[in-house]
């Protein structure tokens, strides 16, 4: 039976379960060591939650195609695979949260940042209150993920992106710096514009198509608009506004990452309800340019066998959203 992913602001049960589940995954030993992932320093236990941080970083450092450039396309961003790859990641996290919570009905909540982006001061939104995700700081000092140096079981960042584009060990609190990379969050008008495929000048008819050749970060189509390389910013803008640990490739260190990406996934679901469960590029595109981005190419995953973009297009047997735009 499909679970329901709910708005974290209007569902206190989903909020509390998410917080508790994240805490448990942060304490759980995955049985793997940092050396298994090439992280320098003495071997240290990798917690299950931190596997997702490592996975995201590794995918961002994996060029697509394999002999390509990560700054042109990587295995999770800057190309068509952006939405399928993150849906796969969310599904796996949701399964782990269900496991540690012993609750198969748990649905990963989402944060509708477009509501907060319509506020004069997004930093005053409910999501940042102590009984939700806590606020900003270096480190964050309130909320469920506040840093307590004296509590070894408290929430702490253990792996991070280093200055030389590598993963390194650390032991510190979560960091957020609102407005440090962008002055505000996307708002409801920005989201509405991403769905507007009316003829110009009323809209952009290219938004009715998932992606376009040459399949780059800023190609025409819906994917690049939602990812934030064209239009107003959307996904990218949220990372930049929150700042701190949400800015580098190790951004899943902030539990808000998954609430943010659940909302991105919800917007993709809304687009597919309008335009159909379609994906481009097809397998007819050359592998020497797009291996890893085509519809039946396996998604890059160091955590086990990856699915393909095609297998992520209709996941309604696994989950639905309480509200789809």
NORWO-V341290 format. One record per helix or strand of 2 or more residues. SS is the DSSP state (2 for helix, 1 for strand). FROM is the first residue (numbers start at 1). LEN is the number of residues. If there is no record, write none. Layout:
BEGIN
SS_FROM_LEN, SS_FROM_LEN
END
This chain:
BEGIN
1_3_3, 2_12_16, 1_29_5, 2_34_4, 1_45_3, 2_48_13, 2_81_21, 2_113_4, 2_122_3, 2_126_3, 1_137_2, 1_157_5, 1_167_6, 1_175_2, 2_188_8, 2_205_4, 2_222_6, 2_234_9, 2_244_3, 2_251_3, 2_256_20, 2_287_4, 2_309_4, 1_319_3
END
